[in-house]
Amino acid sequence: MTGVGTRAAPRRARRGRGAKLRAVLTLAVAGVACESSPGAGVAQVASAGPRGNPPRASASASASPSAAASTGSGARAPAEERTWIWETSAVGRMHVVVSLPPRRVGERFPVLIAFHGRGEAQKGAARGARGWIDDYGLPRALQRLVAPPLTASDLMEVGDEELLSKLNADLRREPYRGLVVVTPYTPDILAGDRAFSRAEPLARFVVDELLPRVRSETPCLEGAARVGLDGVSLGGRAALLVGLARPESFGAVGTLQPAFDSADAPDLARRAQRARERNPTLSLRLLTSRADFFLLSTRAISSAFTALGVHHELRVVPGPHDYEFNRGPGVYEMLLFHDRALRRAAR
């Protein structure tokens, strides 16, 4: 997918700003989505939501050699994929895909909740929830992280030698240990000029409905400090708004190329300041790329955070705002950041 430029136009009118963001977010729909089955060796299970919805389907497969090797000779369970369905929730019908890593008996992991972009939001709940799985290459990234070094092809030829070297150096210094990755459908309720308050129903679903089920049905570590939140584009917008609204529920909040306007920066900084007061240990990270449509607005948000004394990380990497970025630098950066940040919290 080709870009339309990296400059964020200044706000002239609320309507103009909303049209600009809607147009940029909609570009994701033009990308070529890779509709594929779950990765090799991933057991797949669909199950009902807590309100008594009937299960949809189930299938299973044995673990792949690479997946089993990642947990050593004592491996007892392969990587596994589960689909949870809510017929009704705070945001309507909801599908959630849960990716469990290969694991030994009793082994537990931090949790990462990852929101997809607007292209997948327009596919509906069932297909949209699989955005990170089918469209952004999550299963492949999870397999490659436990079998480094990464190569340029792993990054979809996006980026440069400096980025690749850094990722591999990080993996040598601290190997990837695994996350329970939870990918909900991200409804298209926050695009364009829509008020930040529209994120509250999504926050209610994530914190009050989804996380309790994650804690009861997955091998996750206990405590809010072991839960991360992230997302790309529209999903990055959702992650930051939800995370700042419910900071006590998370240990780390990150964004990938978040879909904001530069004029949003002061409001977001004030929200971040209040969130940090409520949770002083909350880890915050903003990630953008050199050819991202939202490069300038993400820098503006970072500057506003700094002005109010909100400690955070700003990371700018090579790449455009497209599917290849999501499948390359985006997915690896997201997984590695949360694996480190949430495990530090667990010590």
Backbone torsions as a table, in degrees:
resi	resn	phi	psi	omega
1	MET	NA	131.6	180.0
2	THR	-90.8	151.0	-177.7
3	GLY	-86.1	171.4	177.8
4	VAL	-117.5	16.8	-179.1
5	GLY	114.7	162.9	-174.8
6	THR	-112.2	-6.5	-177.6
7	ARG	-79.2	137.9	174.7
8	ALA	-96.8	117.3	-177.0
9	ALA	-67.8	142.6	177.7
10	PRO	-66.3	156.0	-180.0
11	ARG	-70.8	128.5	173.5
12	ARG	-111.5	-37.8	177.7
13	ALA	-154.3	153.0	179.8
14	ARG	-58.0	-39.5	-179.2
15	ARG	-65.9	-42.3	-179.4
16	GLY	-64.3	-41.3	179.1
17	ARG	-62.2	-45.0	-179.9
18	GLY	-62.1	-41.0	179.6
19	ALA	-63.6	-40.1	-179.5
20	LYS	-62.8	-47.8	-178.8
21	LEU	-66.4	-38.5	178.0
22	ARG	-62.6	-41.6	-179.0
23	ALA	-64.4	-43.4	-179.0
24	VAL	-66.5	-44.4	-179.2
25	LEU	-64.1	-35.8	-177.5
26	THR	-68.2	-19.6	-179.9
27	LEU	-59.0	-26.8	-179.8
28	ALA	-60.3	-28.2	-178.9
29	VAL	-64.5	-28.0	-178.1
30	ALA	-75.7	-14.2	179.0
31	GLY	-66.0	156.7	179.1
32	VAL	-86.7	108.1	-178.3
33	ALA	-78.8	136.7	-179.0
34	CYS	-95.4	97.6	-179.6
35	GLU	-85.1	109.8	-175.9
36	SER	-139.3	167.4	177.4
37	SER	-82.6	166.9	178.3
38	PRO	-56.8	155.8	-177.8
39	GLY	-59.1	156.8	-179.5
40	ALA	-59.1	139.3	176.1
41	GLY	79.6	15.0	180.0
42	VAL	-104.9	119.6	175.6
43	ALA	-72.9	138.2	-174.1
44	GLN	-122.8	127.8	-179.4
45	VAL	-137.2	133.9	172.4
46	ALA	-110.0	137.5	-177.2
47	SER	-141.0	164.3	-175.4
48	ALA	-76.3	156.3	172.7
49	GLY	-76.0	173.8	-174.0
50	PRO	-70.1	-5.8	-177.3
51	ARG	-96.8	15.8	174.9
52	GLY	86.6	19.7	177.0
53	ASN	-69.5	142.9	-178.5
54	PRO	-70.8	147.2	175.9
55	PRO	-64.8	149.0	-176.2
56	ARG	-89.2	-52.0	-177.3
57	ALA	-166.2	163.4	174.8
58	SER	-148.8	151.1	176.0
59	ALA	-153.1	161.6	-180.0
60	SER	-144.1	157.7	176.8
61	ALA	-149.8	156.0	179.3
62	SER	-75.6	163.4	-178.6
63	ALA	-72.9	144.8	175.2
64	SER	-74.5	155.8	179.0
65	PRO	-56.5	-41.5	-177.6
66	SER	-66.7	-35.5	179.2
67	ALA	-68.7	-43.6	-179.9
68	ALA	-65.3	-39.3	-177.7
69	ALA	-63.4	-28.0	-175.4
70	SER	-66.6	-19.8	178.4
71	THR	-105.5	2.8	178.2
72	GLY	84.3	-176.5	-173.7
73	SER	-67.8	-16.6	-178.6
74	GLY	-89.7	15.9	-176.7
75	ALA	-61.4	137.0	178.7
76	ARG	-120.7	-23.4	-176.5
77	ALA	-133.1	136.8	177.9
78	PRO	-80.8	172.7	169.3
79	ALA	-57.0	145.3	-173.3
80	GLU	-142.2	143.6	177.1
81	GLU	-119.4	130.9	177.8
82	ARG	-124.8	146.7	175.0
83	THR	-118.8	123.6	177.6
84	TRP	-108.0	141.3	-176.2
85	ILE	-129.1	128.8	169.9
86	TRP	-111.6	120.1	175.8
87	GLU	-66.5	-34.7	174.7
88	THR	-136.4	146.3	177.3
89	SER	-155.5	-174.9	178.3
90	ALA	-61.4	-21.3	179.5
91	VAL	-121.0	24.0	178.3
92	GLY	91.2	-159.6	179.5
93	ARG	-60.2	134.9	-173.6
94	MET	-137.6	133.3	169.4
95	HIS	-115.2	142.5	177.6
96	VAL	-136.4	132.2	175.1
97	VAL	-105.6	130.8	-179.1
98	VAL	-114.8	122.8	178.8
99	SER	-107.3	113.2	179.3
100	LEU	-97.1	137.1	179.2
101	PRO	-78.3	161.8	169.9
102	PRO	-58.8	143.7	-170.1
103	ARG	-156.0	151.9	172.6
104	ARG	-85.6	163.1	178.2
105	VAL	-59.2	127.7	178.0
106	GLY	85.3	-7.3	-178.5
107	GLU	-75.2	138.3	-177.9
108	ARG	-128.4	157.5	-169.8
109	PHE	-136.7	155.0	168.3
110	PRO	-64.9	164.6	-178.5
111	VAL	-114.4	133.6	172.1
112	LEU	-118.9	122.7	172.5
113	ILE	-100.0	121.6	-173.1
114	ALA	-123.5	123.5	178.0
115	PHE	-92.7	142.3	177.8
116	HIS	-88.5	-179.1	-178.6
117	GLY	-90.8	-176.6	-172.6
118	ARG	-70.7	-29.5	178.3
119	GLY	-56.3	-42.2	179.3
120	GLU	-76.7	-27.3	177.1
121	ALA	-60.6	-30.8	-177.4
122	GLN	-84.3	0.7	178.6
123	LYS	-93.2	-6.3	-176.7
124	GLY	92.4	169.3	-170.1
125	ALA	-64.1	-44.1	-174.0
126	ALA	-66.1	-49.0	-179.7
127	ARG	-78.4	-36.3	-178.1
128	GLY	-62.4	-40.5	-179.1
129	ALA	-62.1	-19.5	179.1
130	ARG	-92.7	12.3	-177.6
131	GLY	-55.3	-50.2	179.8
132	TRP	-67.4	-29.8	-177.9
133	ILE	-77.0	-55.6	-171.7
134	ASP	-89.9	-30.2	-173.1
135	ASP	-103.8	-27.8	-173.4
136	TYR	-112.0	5.3	171.5
137	GLY	74.6	26.4	-178.1
138	LEU	-58.6	-46.8	-178.2
139	PRO	-58.3	-41.8	-179.8
140	ARG	-66.0	-42.6	179.7
141	ALA	-61.1	-40.7	179.6
142	LEU	-63.4	-38.0	177.6
143	GLN	-70.1	-40.5	-177.3
144	ARG	-70.9	-31.9	-178.7
145	LEU	-65.4	-25.9	178.6
146	VAL	-94.5	4.8	177.8
147	ALA	-137.6	56.1	-179.4
148	PRO	-69.4	168.2	11.0
149	PRO	-83.2	153.8	172.6
150	LEU	-72.9	154.9	179.5
151	THR	-121.7	170.8	178.0
152	ALA	-59.8	-33.7	179.4
153	SER	-68.9	-30.9	175.2
154	ASP	-61.9	-34.9	178.1
155	LEU	-87.5	13.3	178.7
156	MET	58.0	31.3	-178.2
157	GLU	59.4	17.1	175.8
158	VAL	-96.1	132.3	-179.9
159	GLY	110.5	-160.6	-177.3
160	ASP	-145.9	179.1	-177.4
161	GLU	-64.0	-32.4	179.6
162	GLU	-63.2	-45.3	179.2
163	LEU	-63.7	-45.9	-179.0
164	LEU	-62.0	-42.4	180.0
165	SER	-64.0	-40.3	179.9
166	LYS	-63.9	-46.4	-179.5
167	LEU	-60.4	-42.9	-179.6
168	ASN	-69.6	-35.4	176.5
169	ALA	-64.9	-40.5	177.5
170	ASP	-61.7	-40.8	-179.5
171	LEU	-69.6	-34.5	176.1
172	ARG	-66.9	-41.9	-177.9
173	ARG	-70.7	-38.5	-177.0
174	GLU	-146.1	94.9	-177.8
175	PRO	-57.4	148.5	176.0
176	TYR	-67.5	130.9	-174.3
177	ARG	-110.6	-13.7	172.5
178	GLY	113.0	149.0	179.3
179	LEU	-136.6	152.0	161.7
180	VAL	-84.0	112.7	-175.4
181	VAL	-102.4	121.2	-175.3
182	VAL	-115.0	120.3	-175.2
183	THR	-120.2	95.1	178.6
184	PRO	-77.9	157.3	165.6
185	TYR	-62.0	135.1	179.2
186	THR	-106.7	100.0	-176.6
187	PRO	-65.9	149.5	-176.4
188	ASP	-82.5	66.9	-177.1
189	ILE	-113.2	-1.0	-174.2
190	LEU	-121.3	2.6	-173.2
191	ALA	-69.9	157.2	172.3
192	GLY	63.8	-131.1	-170.8
193	ASP	-96.3	16.0	-175.2
194	ARG	-70.2	144.1	-173.0
195	ALA	-61.6	146.4	179.2
196	PHE	-60.8	-25.7	-179.9
197	SER	-62.8	-18.5	178.4
198	ARG	-65.7	-13.3	178.2
199	ALA	-78.2	-14.6	-174.3
200	GLU	-61.9	-43.9	177.2
201	PRO	-60.4	-36.9	177.8
202	LEU	-66.3	-39.3	176.6
203	ALA	-62.5	-40.6	178.4
204	ARG	-62.0	-43.7	179.9
205	PHE	-62.3	-49.0	-175.8
206	VAL	-61.9	-48.8	-172.4
207	VAL	-81.4	-42.0	-171.3
208	ASP	-93.8	-23.2	-177.8
209	GLU	-114.3	-46.6	-174.7
210	LEU	-77.0	-51.5	-175.1
211	LEU	-60.3	-39.4	176.7
212	PRO	-59.4	-36.6	178.8
213	ARG	-72.1	-37.9	175.4
214	VAL	-57.3	-43.9	-177.0
215	ARG	-69.1	-30.0	-177.3
216	SER	-88.7	-20.3	-171.3
217	GLU	-123.5	3.7	178.8
218	THR	-129.3	160.4	178.4
219	PRO	-81.5	66.1	-176.1
220	CYS	-103.1	153.5	173.3
221	LEU	-70.1	150.7	-177.9
222	GLU	-82.4	152.8	171.5
223	GLY	100.8	145.4	180.0
224	ALA	-62.9	-30.1	-178.4
225	ALA	-64.8	-14.0	-179.9
226	ARG	-98.8	10.9	-177.9
227	VAL	-113.7	127.0	177.2
228	GLY	-113.1	157.3	-179.4
229	LEU	-135.3	135.1	-178.5
230	ASP	-157.3	175.2	178.2
231	GLY	174.7	166.2	-176.5
232	VAL	-117.4	135.3	175.7
233	SER	60.1	-114.6	174.1
234	LEU	-56.7	-38.8	177.5
235	GLY	-65.9	-32.1	175.1
236	GLY	-68.0	-38.2	174.4
237	ARG	-61.0	-46.4	-179.8
238	ALA	-63.1	-43.7	-177.2
239	ALA	-61.8	-44.4	-178.0
240	LEU	-68.0	-42.7	-179.5
241	LEU	-65.8	-44.1	179.0
242	VAL	-66.3	-44.7	-178.0
243	GLY	-63.3	-40.0	179.9
244	LEU	-75.0	-25.4	177.2
245	ALA	-76.1	-31.9	-177.7
246	ARG	-128.0	58.8	-172.0
247	PRO	-64.6	-26.3	-179.5
248	GLU	-68.6	-13.1	-175.6
249	SER	-92.1	-1.8	-172.7
250	PHE	-137.5	151.5	173.2
251	GLY	-96.7	-25.8	-178.7
252	ALA	-148.6	138.7	175.3
253	VAL	-128.5	122.7	178.4
254	GLY	-125.1	165.7	175.5
255	THR	-140.3	146.5	172.2
256	LEU	-116.3	116.1	177.3
257	GLN	47.8	53.1	-172.7
258	PRO	-64.7	138.8	-174.3
259	ALA	-86.0	83.4	175.6
260	PHE	-128.1	165.1	172.1
261	ASP	-99.7	151.7	179.3
262	SER	-56.8	-32.5	-179.7
263	ALA	-68.0	-13.7	177.2
264	ASP	-77.7	-14.6	-169.9
265	ALA	-56.9	-48.8	-177.9
266	PRO	-60.1	-42.3	179.4
267	ASP	-63.4	-45.3	-179.9
268	LEU	-63.5	-37.3	179.3
269	ALA	-65.1	-41.0	177.6
270	ARG	-64.6	-40.0	176.9
271	ARG	-63.2	-41.3	179.5
272	ALA	-65.5	-39.1	178.2
273	GLN	-61.7	-45.5	178.4
274	ARG	-65.8	-38.8	179.6
275	ALA	-63.2	-42.7	179.9
276	ARG	-66.6	-32.0	175.5
277	GLU	-64.8	-36.6	179.6
278	ARG	-78.6	-29.2	178.9
279	ASN	-140.0	86.2	-175.0
280	PRO	-62.5	-19.0	-178.3
281	THR	-94.9	1.8	-178.2
282	LEU	-61.7	127.0	177.8
283	SER	-92.0	128.7	-177.4
284	LEU	-120.7	134.9	176.3
285	ARG	-141.0	136.3	173.4
286	LEU	-113.3	126.3	176.9
287	LEU	-123.3	130.9	175.6
288	THR	-134.7	-178.7	179.3
289	SER	-136.3	164.1	-170.4
290	ARG	-65.1	-26.9	178.2
291	ALA	-114.3	27.1	177.9
292	ASP	-77.1	138.0	174.4
293	PHE	-57.5	-29.5	-173.4
294	PHE	-105.6	23.2	179.5
295	LEU	-58.9	-51.8	-175.9
296	LEU	-66.8	-39.4	179.5
297	SER	-68.6	-35.8	177.8
298	THR	-67.1	-39.7	174.8
299	ARG	-62.5	-39.1	179.2
300	ALA	-64.1	-40.1	177.7
301	ILE	-63.3	-43.4	178.6
302	SER	-60.8	-43.9	179.1
303	SER	-62.8	-39.5	178.9
304	ALA	-67.1	-38.6	175.3
305	PHE	-59.4	-47.2	-178.3
306	THR	-61.6	-41.0	-179.0
307	ALA	-61.0	-30.3	179.7
308	LEU	-98.0	8.5	177.2
309	GLY	74.9	24.2	179.2
310	VAL	-88.5	107.4	179.9
311	HIS	-65.8	133.7	-179.5
312	HIS	-162.7	172.1	174.2
313	GLU	-112.6	132.6	170.0
314	LEU	-110.8	124.7	179.1
315	ARG	-124.7	128.2	177.6
316	VAL	-118.6	118.9	-177.1
317	VAL	-119.2	167.5	176.3
318	PRO	-67.9	155.7	171.5
319	GLY	127.4	160.3	177.9
320	PRO	-91.5	-173.3	175.9
321	HIS	-103.4	86.8	-176.5
322	ASP	-160.0	-178.1	-177.7
323	TYR	-63.9	-37.1	-179.2
324	GLU	-63.0	-35.5	176.0
325	PHE	-65.2	-44.3	179.7
326	ASN	-59.2	-41.1	-177.7
327	ARG	-78.0	-18.1	-177.3
328	GLY	-106.3	-109.0	-176.4
329	PRO	-56.0	-36.6	-173.9
330	GLY	-59.0	-53.8	-174.8
331	VAL	-67.2	-38.0	-179.9
332	TYR	-69.3	-43.5	178.5
333	GLU	-60.8	-43.4	-178.4
334	MET	-62.9	-50.1	-176.6
335	LEU	-64.0	-43.7	-178.1
336	LEU	-67.5	-40.7	179.3
337	PHE	-58.6	-48.6	-175.6
338	HIS	-74.7	-33.8	176.0
339	ASP	-58.8	-40.7	-180.0
340	ARG	-75.3	-52.2	-173.7
341	ALA	-61.9	-42.7	-176.0
342	LEU	-77.5	-29.3	176.1
343	ARG	-76.1	-31.9	173.0
344	ARG	-61.4	-39.1	179.0
345	ALA	-66.1	-26.7	-176.5
346	ALA	-81.3	-8.9	-177.2
347	ARG	-77.6	NA	NA
